[in-house]
């Protein structure tokens, strides 16, 4: 019997805060369902360590791992080496990801780094490729970025919307009959606080840890009541 659902999003390589948060909420395998909303890599210092640990946890049945836009871009970079993907990857924190795999990484080593990860950490790429676009239970829909209000049946929206949509979802009305729990858009951008954001049918949990705010966990009890747990970021405060 699952006693609690624990939802965490946008770890972004903040491994130390992630481990502290799991300890704070007393995450218990076999008793808690853990739902991770994506963005395990980029910007923070320990993306490789985060993926290693998430992969280990995901061996348990009640651990749900969703896809984030940063995860998708990392996979695309390693699989294709596309120049446009490369540009976006480094623009949004990819340098730190490569350094977590190769501590002395420099831009001159880019091709060698991609080959190294492709060959030595193909299991990381395969794992990220298998992550889910969404998960739902009796009361909630869980997704990285949000749902597109243009689609009456949200399951028919383009795959990319699940991990990239922003303003149309935040400003629109979904009428899903279930609350939507999401990450992607850091809550300081929504209500000028790292705390979890609650607004009608939407719950935003990304506390902007990688930007110096906090890493949040939304605890949902079997009767649908929720509690917030937070760990302050160890990262230097920066503009989102």
C-alpha positions as a Markdown table, in Angstrom:
| # | Residue | x | y | z |
|---|---|---|---|---|
| 1 | Unk | 0.0 | 0.0 | 0.0 |
| 2 | Unk | 1.4 | 3.4 | -1.0 |
| 3 | Unk | 1.2 | 5.8 | 1.9 |
| 4 | Unk | 2.4 | 9.0 | 0.2 |
| 5 | Unk | 3.2 | 10.4 | -3.2 |
| 6 | Unk | 6.3 | 12.6 | -3.3 |
| 7 | Unk | 6.9 | 14.9 | -6.3 |
| 8 | Unk | 10.2 | 16.5 | -7.1 |
| 9 | Unk | 11.2 | 18.5 | -10.2 |
| 10 | Unk | 14.1 | 20.2 | -11.9 |
| 11 | Unk | 17.0 | 18.8 | -9.9 |
| 12 | Unk | 19.4 | 20.2 | -12.6 |
| 13 | Unk | 22.6 | 18.6 | -11.2 |
| 14 | Unk | 22.0 | 19.8 | -7.6 |
| 15 | Unk | 22.9 | 16.4 | -6.2 |
| 16 | Unk | 23.6 | 17.5 | -2.7 |
| 17 | Unk | 20.3 | 19.3 | -2.3 |
| 18 | Unk | 18.5 | 16.3 | -3.8 |
| 19 | Unk | 20.0 | 13.8 | -1.3 |
| 20 | Unk | 19.2 | 16.2 | 1.6 |
| 21 | Unk | 15.6 | 16.5 | 0.4 |
| 22 | Unk | 15.1 | 12.8 | 0.2 |
| 23 | Unk | 16.4 | 12.5 | 3.8 |
| 24 | Unk | 14.2 | 15.4 | 4.9 |
| 25 | Unk | 11.0 | 13.8 | 3.7 |
| 26 | Unk | 12.2 | 10.4 | 4.9 |
| 27 | Unk | 11.6 | 8.8 | 1.5 |
| 28 | Unk | 10.9 | 5.1 | 2.1 |
| 29 | Unk | 11.1 | 2.6 | -0.7 |
| 30 | Unk | 8.0 | 0.4 | -0.8 |
| 31 | Unk | 5.9 | 2.8 | 1.1 |
| 32 | Unk | 6.2 | 6.0 | -1.0 |
| 33 | Unk | 5.6 | 6.7 | -4.6 |
| 34 | Unk | 8.3 | 9.0 | -5.9 |
| 35 | Unk | 7.4 | 11.0 | -9.1 |
| 36 | Unk | 10.3 | 13.0 | -10.7 |
| 37 | Unk | 9.1 | 15.6 | -13.2 |
| 38 | Unk | 12.3 | 15.9 | -15.3 |
| 39 | Unk | 15.4 | 18.1 | -15.9 |
| 40 | Unk | 18.0 | 16.1 | -14.1 |
| 41 | Unk | 20.9 | 17.7 | -16.0 |
| 42 | Unk | 22.5 | 21.1 | -16.8 |
| 43 | Unk | 23.5 | 24.2 | -14.9 |
| 44 | Unk | 24.2 | 22.4 | -11.6 |
| 45 | Unk | 27.5 | 20.7 | -10.8 |
| 46 | Unk | 26.6 | 17.0 | -10.5 |
| 47 | Unk | 24.4 | 16.0 | -13.4 |
| 48 | Unk | 26.1 | 12.6 | -13.8 |
| 49 | Unk | 25.7 | 11.8 | -10.1 |
| 50 | Unk | 22.0 | 12.7 | -10.3 |
| 51 | Unk | 21.4 | 10.5 | -13.2 |
| 52 | Unk | 23.3 | 7.6 | -11.6 |
| 53 | Unk | 21.1 | 7.9 | -8.5 |
| 54 | Unk | 17.8 | 8.3 | -10.3 |
| 55 | Unk | 18.6 | 5.2 | -12.4 |
| 56 | Unk | 19.2 | 3.2 | -9.2 |
| 57 | Unk | 15.9 | 4.4 | -7.7 |
| 58 | Unk | 14.0 | 3.8 | -10.9 |
| 59 | Unk | 14.6 | 0.0 | -10.4 |
| 60 | Unk | 11.8 | 0.2 | -7.9 |
| 61 | Unk | 8.2 | -0.1 | -9.2 |
| 62 | Unk | 6.8 | 3.0 | -7.5 |
| 63 | Unk | 9.4 | 5.4 | -8.9 |
| 64 | Unk | 8.1 | 7.4 | -11.9 |
| 65 | Unk | 10.6 | 9.3 | -14.0 |
| 66 | Unk | 9.4 | 11.9 | -16.5 |
| 67 | Unk | 11.2 | 13.6 | -19.3 |
| 68 | Unk | 12.4 | 17.2 | -19.1 |
| 69 | Unk | 13.5 | 19.5 | -22.0 |
| 70 | Unk | 17.1 | 19.6 | -20.7 |
| 71 | Unk | 17.2 | 15.8 | -20.6 |
| 72 | Unk | 15.8 | 15.6 | -24.2 |
| 73 | Unk | 18.4 | 18.1 | -25.4 |
| 74 | Unk | 21.3 | 16.3 | -23.8 |
| 75 | Unk | 20.1 | 13.0 | -25.4 |
| 76 | Unk | 19.8 | 14.7 | -28.8 |
| 77 | Unk | 23.3 | 16.2 | -28.5 |
| 78 | Unk | 24.9 | 12.9 | -27.7 |
| 79 | Unk | 23.0 | 11.0 | -30.3 |
| 80 | Unk | 23.2 | 13.5 | -33.2 |
| 81 | Unk | 25.8 | 16.2 | -32.5 |
| 82 | Unk | 23.5 | 18.6 | -34.3 |
| 83 | Unk | 25.1 | 22.2 | -34.3 |
| 84 | Unk | 21.8 | 23.9 | -33.4 |
| 85 | Unk | 21.3 | 21.5 | -30.5 |
| 86 | Unk | 24.9 | 22.1 | -29.4 |
| 87 | Unk | 24.3 | 25.9 | -29.4 |
| 88 | Unk | 21.2 | 25.6 | -27.2 |
| 89 | Unk | 22.8 | 23.0 | -25.0 |
| 90 | Unk | 25.7 | 25.3 | -24.0 |
| 91 | Unk | 23.4 | 28.3 | -23.8 |
| 92 | Unk | 21.4 | 26.7 | -21.1 |
| 93 | Unk | 23.9 | 25.1 | -18.8 |
| 94 | Unk | 25.3 | 22.2 | -20.8 |
| 95 | Unk | 29.0 | 23.0 | -20.0 |
| 96 | Unk | 28.4 | 22.0 | -16.4 |
| 97 | Unk | 26.8 | 18.7 | -17.5 |
| 98 | Unk | 29.9 | 17.7 | -19.6 |
| 99 | Unk | 32.2 | 18.7 | -16.7 |
| 100 | Unk | 30.3 | 16.3 | -14.4 |
| 101 | Unk | 31.3 | 13.5 | -16.8 |
| 102 | Unk | 34.8 | 14.9 | -17.6 |
| 103 | Unk | 36.1 | 17.1 | -14.8 |
| 104 | Unk | 38.8 | 18.7 | -16.9 |
| 105 | Unk | 36.5 | 19.3 | -19.9 |
| 106 | Unk | 37.2 | 22.3 | -22.1 |
| 107 | Unk | 35.4 | 23.4 | -25.3 |
| 108 | Unk | 38.3 | 22.2 | -27.4 |
| 109 | Unk | 37.5 | 18.6 | -26.2 |
| 110 | Unk | 33.8 | 18.7 | -27.3 |
| 111 | Unk | 33.9 | 16.0 | -29.9 |
| 112 | Unk | 36.0 | 13.7 | -27.7 |
| 113 | Unk | 33.6 | 14.4 | -24.8 |
| 114 | Unk | 30.5 | 13.5 | -26.9 |
| 115 | Unk | 32.2 | 10.3 | -28.1 |
| 116 | Unk | 33.2 | 9.4 | -24.5 |
| 117 | Unk | 29.7 | 9.8 | -23.1 |
| 118 | Unk | 28.2 | 8.0 | -26.1 |
| 119 | Unk | 30.5 | 5.0 | -25.6 |
| 120 | Unk | 31.0 | 4.9 | -21.8 |
| 121 | Unk | 27.6 | 6.2 | -20.6 |
| 122 | Unk | 25.2 | 4.9 | -23.3 |
| 123 | Unk | 23.2 | 3.5 | -20.4 |
| 124 | Unk | 22.5 | 7.0 | -19.2 |
| 125 | Unk | 21.3 | 8.1 | -22.7 |
| 126 | Unk | 19.2 | 5.0 | -23.1 |
| 127 | Unk | 17.6 | 5.6 | -19.7 |
| 128 | Unk | 16.8 | 9.2 | -20.4 |
| 129 | Unk | 15.3 | 8.1 | -23.8 |
| 130 | Unk | 12.9 | 5.8 | -21.9 |
| 131 | Unk | 11.5 | 8.4 | -19.5 |
| 132 | Unk | 7.8 | 9.1 | -19.6 |
| 133 | Unk | 6.0 | 12.2 | -21.0 |
| 134 | Unk | 3.4 | 12.2 | -18.2 |
| 135 | Unk | 1.8 | 10.2 | -15.4 |
| 136 | Unk | -1.6 | 10.4 | -13.8 |
| 137 | Unk | -3.4 | 8.9 | -10.9 |
| 138 | Unk | -6.9 | 9.4 | -9.5 |
| 139 | Unk | -6.5 | 13.0 | -8.6 |
| 140 | Unk | -3.6 | 14.5 | -10.5 |
| 141 | Unk | -1.8 | 14.7 | -13.8 |
| 142 | Unk | 2.0 | 15.0 | -13.5 |
| 143 | Unk | 4.1 | 16.5 | -16.3 |
| 144 | Unk | 7.3 | 18.4 | -16.8 |
| 145 | Unk | 6.2 | 21.6 | -18.5 |
| 146 | Unk | 2.4 | 21.5 | -18.8 |
| 147 | Unk | -0.6 | 20.8 | -21.1 |
| 148 | Unk | -1.6 | 22.6 | -24.2 |
| 149 | Unk | -5.1 | 24.1 | -23.8 |
| 150 | Unk | -5.7 | 24.0 | -27.6 |
| 151 | Unk | -6.2 | 20.3 | -27.3 |
| 152 | Unk | -9.5 | 19.0 | -26.0 |
| 153 | Unk | -7.9 | 15.7 | -25.3 |
| 154 | Unk | -4.5 | 16.7 | -23.8 |
| 155 | Unk | -3.1 | 13.2 | -24.5 |
| 156 | Unk | -3.2 | 14.1 | -28.2 |
| 157 | Unk | -1.0 | 17.2 | -27.9 |
| 158 | Unk | 2.5 | 17.2 | -29.6 |
| 159 | Unk | 5.1 | 15.3 | -27.6 |
| 160 | Unk | 7.3 | 18.4 | -27.3 |
| 161 | Unk | 4.5 | 20.3 | -25.5 |
| 162 | Unk | 4.8 | 17.9 | -22.5 |
| 163 | Unk | 8.3 | 19.1 | -21.8 |
| 164 | Unk | 8.6 | 22.6 | -23.3 |
| 165 | Unk | 5.2 | 24.5 | -23.1 |
| 166 | Unk | 5.1 | 27.5 | -20.9 |
| 167 | Unk | 2.8 | 30.6 | -21.3 |
| 168 | Unk | -0.1 | 29.0 | -23.1 |
| 169 | Unk | -0.4 | 26.5 | -20.3 |
| 170 | Unk | 0.3 | 28.9 | -17.4 |
| 171 | Unk | -2.2 | 31.5 | -18.8 |
| 172 | Unk | -4.8 | 29.0 | -20.1 |
| 173 | Unk | -7.5 | 26.9 | -18.6 |
| 174 | Unk | -7.4 | 23.1 | -19.1 |
| 175 | Unk | -10.7 | 21.8 | -17.5 |
| 176 | Unk | -9.1 | 18.4 | -17.0 |
| 177 | Unk | -11.0 | 17.6 | -13.8 |
| 178 | Unk | -7.6 | 16.7 | -12.3 |
| 179 | Unk | -5.1 | 19.1 | -10.9 |
| 180 | Unk | -1.9 | 19.4 | -13.0 |
| 181 | Unk | 1.4 | 19.1 | -11.1 |
| 182 | Unk | 4.3 | 20.5 | -13.2 |
| 183 | Unk | 7.9 | 21.8 | -13.1 |
| 184 | Unk | 9.9 | 23.6 | -15.9 |
| 185 | Unk | 8.8 | 27.1 | -15.0 |
| 186 | Unk | 10.6 | 28.1 | -11.7 |
| 187 | Unk | 8.1 | 29.4 | -9.2 |
| 188 | Unk | 10.1 | 32.6 | -8.5 |
| 189 | Unk | 9.0 | 33.6 | -12.0 |
| 190 | Unk | 5.4 | 32.9 | -11.2 |
| 191 | Unk | 4.9 | 34.4 | -7.7 |
| 192 | Unk | 8.4 | 35.7 | -6.7 |
| 193 | Unk | 9.0 | 32.9 | -4.3 |
| 194 | Unk | 10.7 | 29.5 | -4.4 |
| 195 | Unk | 7.7 | 28.0 | -2.6 |
| 196 | Unk | 5.4 | 25.7 | -4.4 |
| 197 | Unk | 2.7 | 27.6 | -6.4 |
| 198 | Unk | -0.9 | 26.6 | -6.1 |
| 199 | Unk | -3.5 | 28.1 | -8.4 |
| 200 | Unk | -6.8 | 26.4 | -9.0 |
| 201 | Unk | -6.0 | 23.4 | -11.3 |
| 202 | Unk | -2.3 | 23.9 | -11.4 |
| 203 | Unk | 0.5 | 23.2 | -8.9 |
| 204 | Unk | 4.1 | 24.3 | -9.8 |
| 205 | Unk | 6.9 | 22.7 | -7.8 |
| 206 | Unk | 10.1 | 23.9 | -9.4 |
| 207 | Unk | 11.6 | 26.1 | -6.7 |
| 208 | Unk | 14.5 | 27.3 | -8.8 |
| 209 | Unk | 17.2 | 25.4 | -6.9 |
| 210 | Unk | 19.8 | 25.8 | -9.6 |
| 211 | Unk | 19.2 | 29.6 | -9.5 |
| 212 | Unk | 19.9 | 29.8 | -5.8 |
| 213 | Unk | 16.4 | 29.4 | -4.4 |
| 214 | Unk | 15.3 | 25.9 | -3.2 |
| 215 | Unk | 14.5 | 22.3 | -4.1 |
| 216 | Unk | 10.9 | 21.4 | -3.3 |
| 217 | Unk | 9.1 | 18.2 | -2.6 |
| 218 | Unk | 5.3 | 18.1 | -2.8 |
| 219 | Unk | 4.0 | 15.4 | -0.5 |
| 220 | Unk | 0.5 | 14.2 | -1.3 |
| 221 | Unk | -1.4 | 12.0 | 1.2 |
| 222 | Unk | -3.8 | 9.3 | 0.1 |
| 223 | Unk | -6.7 | 11.6 | 0.7 |
| 224 | Unk | -5.2 | 14.3 | -1.6 |
| 225 | Unk | -4.0 | 16.7 | 1.1 |
| 226 | Unk | -0.5 | 18.2 | 0.4 |
| 227 | Unk | 2.5 | 19.3 | 2.3 |
| 228 | Unk | 5.6 | 21.2 | 1.1 |
| 229 | Unk | 9.2 | 20.3 | 2.0 |
| 230 | Unk | 12.1 | 22.4 | 0.9 |
| 231 | Unk | 15.9 | 22.4 | 1.0 |
| 232 | Unk | 17.7 | 25.7 | 0.4 |
| 233 | Unk | 20.0 | 25.8 | -2.6 |
| 234 | Unk | 23.7 | 25.6 | -2.2 |
| 235 | Unk | 24.1 | 27.4 | -5.6 |
| 236 | Unk | 25.0 | 31.0 | -5.9 |
| 237 | Unk | 21.9 | 33.1 | -6.5 |
| 238 | Unk | 21.5 | 34.1 | -10.1 |
| 239 | Unk | 18.9 | 35.8 | -12.4 |
| 240 | Unk | 16.5 | 33.3 | -13.8 |
